[in-house]
């Protein structure tokens, strides 16, 4: 498969990369790195300061707070973006449920992207993801209250 086809597929299947051209995605991927983690790996803990955001290329990650699993994220999901964008401490723990392959975008690369048109697309995609998560949380609260 040609690189263009591979990256085109990622722009269609992963929310963070939606709307990017394959060439724009190549630029983003060049600024980050990939990391493979074993089952049980703690990627970050609640209260730590986030200097990275992650995209799951394969595998599953649990988002845990006070021992309770709030979400199980899988291929295509983004996590860690809230702390990266807000500059605040992590709101929960992130733990690999199974061996996982991740794309990691450090804060320094994210900051460099902010000066480019690509950043507008990424920030819109992050905003959409956060809105969906907020809407889901509102639905859960409505059922509880």
Rosetta blueprint (number, residue, H / E / L):
1 X L
2 X L
3 X H
4 X H
5 X H
6 X H
7 X H
8 X H
9 X H
10 X H
11 X H
12 X H
13 X H
14 X L
15 X H
16 X H
17 X H
18 X L
19 X L
20 X L
21 X L
22 X H
23 X H
24 X H
25 X H
26 X H
27 X H
28 X H
29 X H
30 X H
31 X H
32 X L
33 X E
34 X E
35 X E
36 X E
37 X E
38 X L
39 X L
40 X L
41 X L
42 X E
43 X E
44 X E
45 X L
46 X L
47 X L
48 X L
49 X E
50 X L
51 X L
52 X E
53 X E
54 X E
55 X E
56 X E
57 X E
58 X E
59 X L
60 X E
61 X E
62 X E
63 X E
64 X E
65 X E
66 X L
67 X L
68 X E
69 X E
70 X E
71 X E
72 X E
73 X E
74 X E
75 X L
76 X L
77 X L
78 X E
79 X E
80 X L
81 X H
82 X H
83 X H
84 X H
85 X H
86 X H
87 X L
88 X L
89 X E
90 X L
91 X L
92 X L
93 X E
94 X E
95 X E
96 X E
97 X L
98 X L
99 X L
100 X E
101 X E
102 X E
103 X E
104 X E
105 X E
106 X E
107 X H
108 X H
109 X H
110 X H
111 X H
112 X H
113 X H
114 X L
115 X L
116 X L
117 X H
118 X H
119 X H
120 X H
121 X H
122 X H
123 X H
124 X H
125 X H
126 X H
127 X H
128 X H
129 X H
130 X H
131 X H
132 X H
133 X H
134 X H
135 X H
136 X H
137 X H
138 X H
139 X H
140 X H
141 X H
142 X H
143 X H
144 X H
145 X L
